C-alpha cells in the first residue's frame, strides 16, 4: 500500500481523468487523496455519454417504410468545480495534464493578460459564524433555555417547580457528580 500512496503523492496538483463505475469521466486537478482512494478534485468537469432518440423527421431513410431504431450518441459536459470523488466508485485514474506552471494561477491572483499586480494572497473573509438551515432561528440572542443560562421564568414543562427535591432527577447524576447519583457505598470488605 505504501507504494501506491507514494505514486499518488507524486501526482498531487496534476490534472487527472477519473473514470467512474457508471461510465462517467471526471477531469480535475487532484488536490488530495486518502487510503480509500477518495479524491479531492478542483475545477472538475464531468463528461458522460448519452443516447438520444433521433428527431421525428429523421426516423426513416428515403425509400424505406420501416423506421430506424438507431440511437444518436453524444457527449455531455458539465462543470462541477471542487468535488470529492468516492474511491468505491472509481474504476480507473490517469494523468490528463501536468500541474499548472504558476500555482497561484488557479486562485485567480495572476491570470495571463489579467490582474498581474494583484496581492499574492487571498483576502480574509469576515470570519463570522452564523447558524444556517434545520430550523435554527436567525438571531440567537443567547444560550438555549437550560443550557448554560438561567432557567426560563415558568420552569420546564413536566418538571416540578423549583426542581427535584434533594437534587437531580432520578437517573441523572447532576453536574460534577459520579454517574448514578451520589457516592457509592460498598457492601464488601475491600476497604
N, C-alpha and C positions, 0 to 999 in steps of 0.2 A: 504494500500500500504506500510505503514511503516513496517508492519510485514514481508512482502516478502523481502524488502530490508535488514532487519535485518538478516533474514535467509540466504540470498545470501551473505551478508557481512562475515558471518561465514565460507563460502565455498571458499573464496579467497585463491589462491595457491593450492587448491585441484585439482586432476586430474578428469576432468568431461567428461561424454559421452553425447553428444548433438545429438538428432535425428531431422532431418530437414523434411520439408513437402514434399520433393521429394524422401524420402526414404533413403537418405544418412545419415551416422552417422559420427560424428567427435569427436575425443578424444584429449584433450589437457589440459594443466594447465591453470586454469582460473585466469587471471591477473586482470580483471576489468569487470564491468557491469554498465548499466545505467537504468533509469526509463522505457525505452522502451524494456528492456531485451536484448539489444545488448551486445554481449560478446566479450572480447578480450581473445584469447586462444594462449598460447605459445606451441611450439613443437607439433603442431597439426598434426594428421594423419586422413585421410579420408577413410572411408570404404563404399563401395557400392556393391550391389548385381547386377550382370549382367547375362543375359540369352544368351547363345550362342547355335548356331545350332551344332549338332554333326558332326564329320567328315564324308566324303562320305562313307568310309569303314564301319562305324558303323551305317548306316541308317536302315538296315533291320536285323531282327533277323534270325538265321538259320532256314531254312524250311519255311520261310514266304515270300510271294511275295509282300506284301504291305509295303512301307517304314514307319518307325516310325516318328511321328512328335513331339516327346518329346524333350524339350529343356534342355540343361545342364545348371544348375545354379551354379555360382561360385562367390566368393567374391574377389573384387579387393581392394588393399590398395595402398594409395599414401601419401607421406609425403609432407605437406604444410608449416610447420614452424609457424611463427607468423601470426595469422588471426584475422579478425573481422567478427563475425557472426551476421547477422542482426536479430533482435528479431522477426520480422514478419515471418521469415522462420522457427523458432524454434517450434517444436511440444512438445518435452519433454527434460528434463535435469536431469541427475542422476550422482551420485558420482561414479567414476570409480577407484579411489585410493586416498590415503592420500597425503598431501603435502610432498615434499622431506624433509628428516631429516636435511640436510645441505642446506640452501637456496642458498649458493654460488656455489653449485654443478652444477646448471643449467647454470651458467655463465662460466663454464669451468675453474674456478680458483682452485678447488681441486677435482679432479676426483679420484675414488678409484684406487690405484695402479699407479697413474699418477703423475702429477706435484704437489706434496704436498707443495713444497716451493715457489709456485707462489705468487705474490703480492696479497693482499686482494681486490684490486680494479682494474678495467679495465683501460688500458692506454687511455689517451685522444687522440682524433683524431687531424688532422691538423687544424680544425676549419675554413676552407676557404670556402666561399660560391661562387659557380660558376653557371652561367646560364646553363640550360640544356633543350634541345628539343624546339619544337614550333618555329623553325626558328631563334632563337637568335644567333647572332654571338658569336663565342667562345671568342674572345678577345675584349671585350668592352673597349675602351681606354678612355672613358669619358662619360659625360651625353649625352642623345639623343638630337638632334637638337631642340632648342626651349623649352627644359625642364631643367631649372636650369643652362643653359650655354648661351654663346653668340649665336646670330643668325648666320646661315650659310652665307658665303660671298655673294651669289647671291640672298639672301632673300628667302621667301617661295613662291612656285608657286601658282598663283591665288590671291596673296595679293599685294597691291600697294607697290612699293619700298619705304623704309623708314617708313612703317607703315601707319595707317589711319590718315588723318589729324584731329587733335583735340583729339586724344587719342585712346581708344579701339574700335574695330569694333562694328557695330550695334549688339545689343543683348548680348554683353559681357561687364561686369562691369569693367574688368581690375583687377589689384591686389589691394586688400585692400579696394576697394570701395563698396558701398552698391549695392545689386542686382538691375539691370536695368539701370545702368548708374550713373549719378551724384546725388546730393541731391534733394529730392522731395520738391515741393512747394505745400502747402495746399491751396485749394480754399475755405475751410470752415473757420469759425470764432472760431476755437478751441484754438488758441494760443493768 
